[in-house]
Amino acid sequence: NKMTYSYNKLWKLLIDNNMKKKDLMEKANLTSTTIAKMGKSEPVSLEALARICVAMNCNIGDIVDILIDA
């Protein structure tokens, strides 16, 4: 089984809050590498996801979905 990660909820949340990825990087103290991984639907550290949750005042399920391909 292959897992893919969807950050579409996060991208929509950024749009709803009139934010750019660059704004998120600054607010959540993320590296460009982390943002790039998320852009490619790759896994990122739980710590990075937690910082995003704090910055966006949301829970982890509000920003990422894990999709399992059988």
SEKEDREN-273099 format. One record per residue: residue number from 1; x, y, z of N, C-alpha, C in turn. Coordinates in nm, 4 decimals, m for minus. Layout:
<recs>
rec k:NUM | npx:X | npy:Y | npz:Z | capx:X | capy:Y | capz:Z | cpx:X | cpy:Y | cpz:Z
...
</recs>
This chain:
<recs>
rec k:1 | npx:0.0828 | npy:m0.1200 | npz:0.0000 | capx:0.0000 | capy:0.0000 | capz:0.0000 | cpx:0.0865 | cpy:0.1253 | cpz:0.0000
rec k:2 | npx:0.0557 | npy:0.2154 | npz:m0.0895 | capx:0.1305 | capy:0.3406 | capz:m0.0999 | cpx:0.0473 | cpy:0.4532 | cpz:m0.0392
rec k:3 | npx:0.1139 | npy:0.5355 | npz:0.0415 | capx:0.0435 | capy:0.6479 | capz:0.1035 | cpx:0.0825 | cpy:0.7780 | cpz:0.0336
rec k:4 | npx:m0.0167 | npy:0.8596 | npz:0.0073 | capx:0.0096 | capy:0.9948 | capz:m0.0406 | cpx:m0.0572 | cpy:1.0922 | cpz:0.0554
rec k:5 | npx:m0.0054 | npy:1.2109 | npz:0.0571 | capx:m0.0519 | capy:1.3118 | capz:0.1515 | cpx:m0.1123 | cpy:1.4268 | cpz:0.0745
rec k:6 | npx:m0.2321 | npy:1.4659 | npz:0.1140 | capx:m0.2992 | capy:1.5778 | capz:0.0478 | cpx:m0.3035 | cpy:1.6968 | cpz:0.1432
rec k:7 | npx:m0.2446 | npy:1.8073 | npz:0.0992 | capx:m0.2451 | capy:1.9304 | capz:0.1781 | cpx:m0.3449 | cpy:2.0313 | cpz:0.1207
rec k:8 | npx:m0.4403 | npy:1.9823 | npz:0.0397 | capx:m0.5378 | capy:2.0717 | capz:m0.0242 | cpx:m0.6161 | cpy:2.1539 | cpz:0.0771
rec k:9 | npx:m0.6462 | npy:2.0933 | npz:0.1920 | capx:m0.7194 | capy:2.1671 | capz:0.2960 | cpx:m0.6372 | cpy:2.2866 | cpz:0.3443
rec k:10 | npx:m0.5066 | npy:2.2660 | npz:0.3562 | capx:m0.4187 | capy:2.3753 | capz:0.3997 | cpx:m0.4157 | cpy:2.4858 | cpz:0.2951
rec k:11 | npx:m0.4011 | npy:2.4476 | npz:0.1678 | capx:m0.3945 | capy:2.5506 | capz:0.0619 | cpx:m0.5246 | cpy:2.6307 | cpz:0.0585
rec k:12 | npx:m0.6386 | npy:2.5618 | npz:0.0795 | capx:m0.7667 | capy:2.6320 | capz:0.0822 | cpx:m0.7741 | cpy:2.7253 | cpz:0.2032
rec k:13 | npx:m0.7229 | npy:2.6793 | npz:0.3170 | capx:m0.7214 | capy:2.7605 | capz:0.4390 | cpx:m0.6377 | cpy:2.8877 | cpz:0.4172
rec k:14 | npx:m0.5264 | npy:2.8742 | npz:0.3468 | capx:m0.4432 | capy:2.9916 | capz:0.3165 | cpx:m0.5211 | cpy:3.0911 | cpz:0.2311
rec k:15 | npx:m0.5902 | npy:3.0403 | npz:0.1291 | capx:m0.6697 | capy:3.1269 | capz:0.0416 | cpx:m0.7776 | cpy:3.1979 | cpz:0.1228
rec k:16 | npx:m0.8474 | npy:3.1206 | npz:0.2085 | capx:m0.9547 | capy:3.1772 | capz:0.2910 | cpx:m0.9033 | cpy:3.2872 | cpz:0.3844
rec k:17 | npx:m0.7766 | npy:3.2728 | npz:0.4267 | capx:m0.7169 | capy:3.3713 | capz:0.5170 | cpx:m0.6330 | cpy:3.4757 | cpz:0.4429
rec k:18 | npx:m0.6454 | npy:3.4757 | npz:0.3085 | capx:m0.5735 | capy:3.5708 | capz:0.2245 | cpx:m0.4220 | cpy:3.5675 | cpz:0.2515
rec k:19 | npx:m0.3689 | npy:3.4446 | npz:0.2660 | capx:m0.2260 | capy:3.4264 | capz:0.2931 | cpx:m0.1586 | cpy:3.3562 | cpz:0.1762
rec k:20 | npx:m0.0299 | npy:3.3818 | npz:0.1626 | capx:0.0520 | capy:3.3124 | capz:0.0642 | cpx:0.1381 | cpy:3.2095 | cpz:0.1377
rec k:21 | npx:0.1970 | npy:3.1174 | npz:0.0623 | capx:0.2845 | capy:3.0169 | capz:0.1245 | cpx:0.3995 | cpy:3.0841 | cpz:0.1986
rec k:22 | npx:0.4468 | npy:3.1955 | npz:0.1430 | capx:0.5557 | capy:3.2703 | capz:0.2069 | cpx:0.5142 | cpy:3.3215 | cpz:0.3450
rec k:23 | npx:0.3891 | npy:3.3671 | npz:0.3559 | capx:0.3369 | capy:3.4137 | capz:0.4850 | cpx:0.3331 | cpy:3.2984 | cpz:0.5858
rec k:24 | npx:0.2916 | npy:3.1811 | npz:0.5381 | capx:0.2868 | capy:3.0636 | capz:0.6248 | cpx:0.4272 | cpy:3.0249 | cpz:0.6714
rec k:25 | npx:0.5232 | npy:3.0315 | npz:0.5801 | capx:0.6623 | capy:2.9998 | capz:0.6152 | cpx:0.7105 | cpy:3.0866 | cpz:0.7311
rec k:26 | npx:0.6805 | npy:3.2154 | npz:0.7239 | capx:0.7230 | capy:3.3078 | capz:0.8290 | cpx:0.6467 | cpy:3.2840 | cpz:0.9587
rec k:27 | npx:0.5162 | npy:3.2687 | npz:0.9487 | capx:0.4309 | capy:3.2551 | capz:1.0673 | cpx:0.4562 | cpy:3.1234 | cpz:1.1417
rec k:28 | npx:0.4830 | npy:3.0159 | npz:1.0672 | capx:0.5002 | capy:2.8838 | capz:1.1283 | cpx:0.6472 | cpy:2.8417 | cpz:1.1354
rec k:29 | npx:0.7380 | npy:2.9312 | npz:1.0950 | capx:0.8820 | capy:2.9033 | capz:1.0977 | cpx:0.9151 | cpy:2.7761 | cpz:1.0191
rec k:30 | npx:0.8714 | npy:2.7728 | npz:0.8920 | capx:0.8946 | capy:2.6584 | capz:0.8051 | cpx:1.0040 | cpy:2.6895 | cpz:0.7042
rec k:31 | npx:1.0720 | npy:2.5856 | npz:0.6578 | capx:1.1734 | capy:2.6033 | capz:0.5541 | cpx:1.1083 | cpy:2.5927 | cpz:0.4164
rec k:32 | npx:1.1763 | npy:2.6431 | npz:0.3166 | capx:1.1253 | capy:2.6311 | capz:0.1797 | cpx:1.1214 | cpy:2.4843 | cpz:0.1388
rec k:33 | npx:1.2110 | npy:2.4019 | npz:0.1945 | capx:1.2116 | capy:2.2582 | capz:0.1655 | cpx:1.0817 | cpy:2.1933 | cpz:0.2122
rec k:34 | npx:1.0356 | npy:2.2307 | npz:0.3312 | capx:0.9108 | capy:2.1754 | capz:0.3845 | cpx:0.7933 | cpy:2.2140 | cpz:0.2954
rec k:35 | npx:0.7882 | npy:2.3407 | npz:0.2564 | capx:0.6802 | capy:2.3874 | capz:0.1679 | cpx:0.6857 | cpy:2.3137 | cpz:0.0341
rec k:36 | npx:0.8067 | npy:2.2935 | npz:m0.0180 | capx:0.8229 | capy:2.2224 | capz:m0.1456 | cpx:0.7747 | cpy:2.0782 | cpz:m0.1349
rec k:37 | npx:0.8084 | npy:2.0112 | npz:m0.0246 | capx:0.7620 | capy:1.8731 | capz:m0.0031 | cpx:0.6098 | cpy:1.8677 | cpz:m0.0001
rec k:38 | npx:0.5497 | npy:1.9646 | npz:0.0686 | capx:0.4043 | capy:1.9683 | capz:0.0773 | cpx:0.3431 | cpy:1.9933 | cpz:m0.0599
rec k:39 | npx:0.4087 | npy:2.0748 | npz:m0.1401 | capx:0.3621 | capy:2.1019 | capz:m0.2753 | cpx:0.3644 | cpy:1.9792 | cpz:m0.3639
rec k:40 | npx:0.4523 | npy:1.8823 | npz:m0.3285 | capx:0.4628 | capy:1.7573 | capz:m0.4051 | cpx:0.3876 | cpy:1.6427 | cpz:m0.3379
rec k:41 | npx:0.3036 | npy:1.6757 | npz:m0.2398 | capx:0.2252 | capy:1.5758 | capz:m0.1643 | cpx:0.3134 | cpy:1.4737 | cpz:m0.0942
rec k:42 | npx:0.4289 | npy:1.5184 | npz:m0.0456 | capx:0.5213 | capy:1.4307 | capz:0.0263 | cpx:0.5036 | cpy:1.4512 | cpz:0.1773
rec k:43 | npx:0.5459 | npy:1.3510 | npz:0.2564 | capx:0.5325 | capy:1.3653 | capz:0.4018 | cpx:0.6282 | cpy:1.4700 | cpz:0.4582
rec k:44 | npx:0.5840 | npy:1.5390 | npz:0.5622 | capx:0.6685 | capy:1.6335 | capz:0.6357 | cpx:0.6610 | cpy:1.5962 | cpz:0.7834
rec k:45 | npx:0.7479 | npy:1.6525 | npz:0.8638 | capx:0.7533 | capy:1.6146 | capz:1.0052 | cpx:0.6271 | cpy:1.6567 | cpz:1.0796
rec k:46 | npx:0.5962 | npy:1.5788 | npz:1.1812 | capx:0.4821 | capy:1.6092 | capz:1.2666 | cpx:0.5025 | cpy:1.7435 | cpz:1.3354
rec k:47 | npx:0.6272 | npy:1.7737 | npz:1.3675 | capx:0.6596 | capy:1.9022 | capz:1.4308 | cpx:0.6224 | cpy:2.0190 | cpz:1.3394
rec k:48 | npx:0.6532 | npy:2.0050 | npz:1.2104 | capx:0.6187 | capy:2.1101 | capz:1.1139 | cpx:0.4667 | cpy:2.1256 | cpz:1.1045
rec k:49 | npx:0.3958 | npy:2.0128 | npz:1.1008 | capx:0.2494 | capy:2.0176 | capz:1.0944 | cpx:0.1923 | cpy:2.0831 | cpz:1.2202
rec k:50 | npx:0.2522 | npy:2.0527 | npz:1.3353 | capx:0.2060 | capy:2.1119 | capz:1.4612 | cpx:0.2266 | cpy:2.2634 | cpz:1.4606
rec k:51 | npx:0.3399 | npy:2.3099 | npz:1.4073 | capx:0.3659 | capy:2.4546 | capz:1.4000 | cpx:0.2651 | cpy:2.5225 | cpz:1.3083
rec k:52 | npx:0.2284 | npy:2.4548 | npz:1.1989 | capx:0.1265 | capy:2.5087 | capz:1.1083 | cpx:m0.0073 | cpy:2.5194 | cpz:1.1819
rec k:53 | npx:m0.0419 | npy:2.4151 | npz:1.2576 | capx:m0.1677 | capy:2.4154 | capz:1.3330 | cpx:m0.1737 | cpy:2.5313 | cpz:1.4312
rec k:54 | npx:m0.0635 | npy:2.5555 | npz:1.5011 | capx:m0.0590 | capy:2.6668 | capz:1.5965 | cpx:m0.0737 | cpy:2.7994 | cpz:1.5210
rec k:55 | npx:m0.0002 | npy:2.8136 | npz:1.4105 | capx:m0.0030 | capy:2.9383 | capz:1.3326 | cpx:m0.1415 | cpy:2.9655 | cpz:1.2735
rec k:56 | npx:m0.2087 | npy:2.8591 | npz:1.2308 | capx:m0.3386 | capy:2.8743 | capz:1.1646 | cpx:m0.4563 | cpy:2.8537 | cpz:1.2605
rec k:57 | npx:m0.4255 | npy:2.8245 | npz:1.3868 | capx:m0.5285 | capy:2.8026 | capz:1.4890 | cpx:m0.6271 | cpy:2.6945 | cpz:1.4449
rec k:58 | npx:m0.5718 | npy:2.5777 | npz:1.4093 | capx:m0.6546 | capy:2.4675 | capz:1.3622 | cpx:m0.5971 | cpy:2.3355 | cpz:1.4133
rec k:59 | npx:m0.6598 | npy:2.2257 | npz:1.3753 | capx:m0.6126 | capy:2.0944 | capz:1.4131 | cpx:m0.5526 | cpy:2.0253 | cpz:1.2909
rec k:60 | npx:m0.4776 | npy:1.9184 | npz:1.3145 | capx:m0.4041 | capy:1.8534 | capz:1.2064 | cpx:m0.4957 | cpy:1.8025 | cpz:1.0943
rec k:61 | npx:m0.6152 | npy:1.7548 | npz:1.1320 | capx:m0.7101 | capy:1.7074 | capz:1.0315 | cpx:m0.7651 | cpy:1.8180 | cpz:0.9433
rec k:62 | npx:m0.7442 | npy:1.9430 | npz:0.9862 | capx:m0.7900 | capy:2.0576 | capz:0.9075 | cpx:m0.6922 | cpy:2.0938 | cpz:0.7957
rec k:63 | npx:m0.5706 | npy:2.0339 | npz:0.7978 | capx:m0.4692 | capy:2.0744 | capz:0.7007 | cpx:m0.4150 | cpy:1.9602 | cpz:0.6149
rec k:64 | npx:m0.4298 | npy:1.8360 | npz:0.6588 | capx:m0.3724 | capy:1.7244 | capz:0.5825 | cpx:m0.4648 | cpy:1.6042 | cpz:0.5821
rec k:65 | npx:m0.4678 | npy:1.5356 | npz:0.4684 | capx:m0.5358 | capy:1.4066 | capz:0.4557 | cpx:m0.4324 | cpy:1.3046 | cpz:0.4114
rec k:66 | npx:m0.4444 | npy:1.1827 | npz:0.4644 | capx:m0.3561 | capy:1.0740 | capz:0.4217 | cpx:m0.4393 | cpy:0.9828 | cpz:0.3342
rec k:67 | npx:m0.3936 | npy:0.9648 | npz:0.2111 | capx:m0.4657 | capy:0.8831 | capz:0.1142 | cpx:m0.3887 | cpy:0.7525 | cpz:0.0940
rec k:68 | npx:m0.4572 | npy:0.6401 | npz:0.1077 | capx:m0.3917 | capy:0.5102 | capz:0.0947 | cpx:m0.4383 | cpy:0.4436 | cpz:m0.0341
rec k:69 | npx:m0.3402 | npy:0.4163 | npz:m0.1220 | capx:m0.3693 | capy:0.3480 | capz:m0.2482 | cpx:m0.3474 | cpy:0.1998 | cpz:m0.2278
rec k:70 | npx:m0.4499 | npy:0.1215 | npz:m0.2465 | capx:m0.4375 | capy:m0.0241 | capz:m0.2288 | cpx:m0.3699 | cpy:m0.0872 | cpz:m0.3490
</recs>
